[in-house]
Amino acid sequence: MNADNGFVLSPELSALRDQVGKIIREEIIPIEARIDPDAPEIPADEFWPIARKVQAAGMWCMGAPREYGGGGLGTFDMCVLTEEMAQHRMGLYNPGCGVFGRTPPPVIYAGNDEQKRTYAGGTIKNAWHTFFAITEPSGGSDPAGAIQCKAVRQGDTYVLNGTKIFISHAHEAEWGVVFTRTDAKAGRKGITCFIINKGMAGFTPRPIRTLRTSAVPNEVQFEDCVVPIGNRLGPEGEGLNLCLDLLTRLRFPYSACNVGVGVAALRMAIDHAKQRSTFGELLAKRQAIQWMLADSEVELRAARWLTWEGAWKADRGEDFRTEASIAKLYSSEVLGRVIDRAVQIHGGYGVSKEFPIERWYREARIRRIGEGPSEVHRMVIARSLLR
């Protein structure tokens, strides 16, 4: 996409998108059909053969920086590819089942050279799970005010005490980042970020059962957890400044994921409507069904364009904060409507675990909460209109 030809994908990006889709259809979906419909991952003995092929094709961690082993693609390109990666049963919370690589929390790139080499490079090379711990029982949408987890400096270490909640992958991650309060009086300038290694004494994750079964969330306890000063990410008090731009940018691939699953659900609804008959007539001939399909197509196209526009602005270095909220808000709410229609069109089949729609229906509800609830994004959008 460029200013001369609008939203026209380059031949290279189109070919890459087609290759991603082929891997999803030919490699991932057949495996999902054989295993537990609520499985969080595909089996490791089937994961790595596919991942090695992806690595050999140069499609590994395509959105990560090249110097750490990634493909160096921008936000817009990754939105196009993520939409394709998400079109399978586990796609909402495990796009591509990780076979295209697992990337670290982007805040790690604000670290020093050794931290980036060890943690970013190690994650990209080995497909490690990682975690990002910012949300607390007191809230998550206002981290500057909600963070109570404390880090107290003691010589060349910090001692952490507190609780984080709904932290994905914390129980299985090799490492992650945690945001703590180092100055009770400094507001957003009193937040400091640390790298937490697997097995650190005083770090205890506990998986929480929720509607989703991939990217399992955890309650995380820090009890006198001693963290070396070398694990501090950036200067003391600069934790939020390190991550807010990066977190906002992630809302575009998140939105693209919503669009991708919506596309897959609509495709299934169309196929079912063409095959299923009631009272001697195909569902596809019934106006009520046609209008459901039409509404879903219109909304998905709008969600895609909103996502692409914002990602394009982000890649150009423009202010994209409002666009990120618009894309996240609209795509997550559209996803719920599209899947609900797909369930209705499928009838009893729509709530059967034989089909992925049932899992998408459950997990789609969470998308209106994760990455900031719809109400907060409406506040952000309104604030930008009224300032």
C-alpha positions, 0 to 999 in steps of 0.5 A: 500500500502506498500513496500512489495506488491506495490500499493495493497490496504489493505482489510480494505481500499478496504472495506471502499472504497466500502462502500463510493461508495455504499453511493454515489450510493444509497443515494446521486445520487438519491437525485441529480436526484430530485433537481436543477441540479445546486444546490450547496448542497443537502437539509439540511433535507436530509443531516443530516439523511445520515450524522448521518448514516455515523457518526455511521459507523465511516466514519466521517471526515476520514482524520482529526486527531482522537483527534478532532473527525476525522478518522486519515487516511493519505493522500494516504488513503484519495486519494483512498476514495476521488476518490470514493466520487467524482463520482456524479453530485456535486462531483468536488466541493462538494465530497459526498455533505459533508455527510462524514463530512467537515474538516477545513483548515489544517492550523488550526492545527498549532494553539494553543490547544484552537484554535484547540479545538474550531475551528477544533473540532467545525468544525468536530463536526458540519460540519461547512463551513469554508474558506481560504482567501489567493488570492487577486485581484493582484494575487494568485500564488505568495502569498509572493509577491501578498498579500497586505491586511494589518494587523496593530497591535493596543494593543491587537488587529489587524486592517485589511484592504484589499480585497481577491478574489475567496474565497470559502464559505466565505458568509456561513462559521462559520469561516475562515483564512485570510493571511495578510501583517504585515510587508511591508519590510519582504517579505514572513516573513511579512505574518501573519495568522488570524482566522476570525469569522462569523459576525465580524464587517468590514468583508464583503463577496460578492458571485461571480457568476462563472461556478461552483455552489458549493463552491461559491467563494466570494470577501471579503472586510476587512474595519477596521476589528478589530481582537483580538490577540487571533485570530492570528494563530501562530507567527507574520510573520510566516503565509506562513510557517504555510501553504505551506506544508499543502497546497501542500499536499492537491493537492493529494486529489484534484487530486484524485477528478479529477480522480473520476469525470473522471472515472464517465464520462468515465463510462457514455460514455461506457454505452451510447456507448453500447446502442446508435446506428447510421446508424444501428450500435452501437457506441461501434462498431465504431473505432473512439468511441473505441479510445476515450474510450481507450485514456480516460482509459489510461490517467485516470490510469496514473493520478491515479498512479501519484496521488497515488505515490505522496500521498505515498511519503507524508505519508512516510515523503519524499519530495513530492512537485514536485509530487504534482505539477505533479499530480495536473497538469496532473489530471486536464488536463486529466479530461478536455479531458476525459469529452470532449470526454464523451460529444462528445460521448453523442452528444446532451445529453452531453450538457443536464442538464438531465445528470451530464456531462454538469455540469462536463464539465463547472466545469472541466475548473476551475480545471486547475486554482484552486490549482495553474494554470497549467503554475505555476505547469509546472514552479515548475516541470521544476525548480526541473529538472533544479536545 
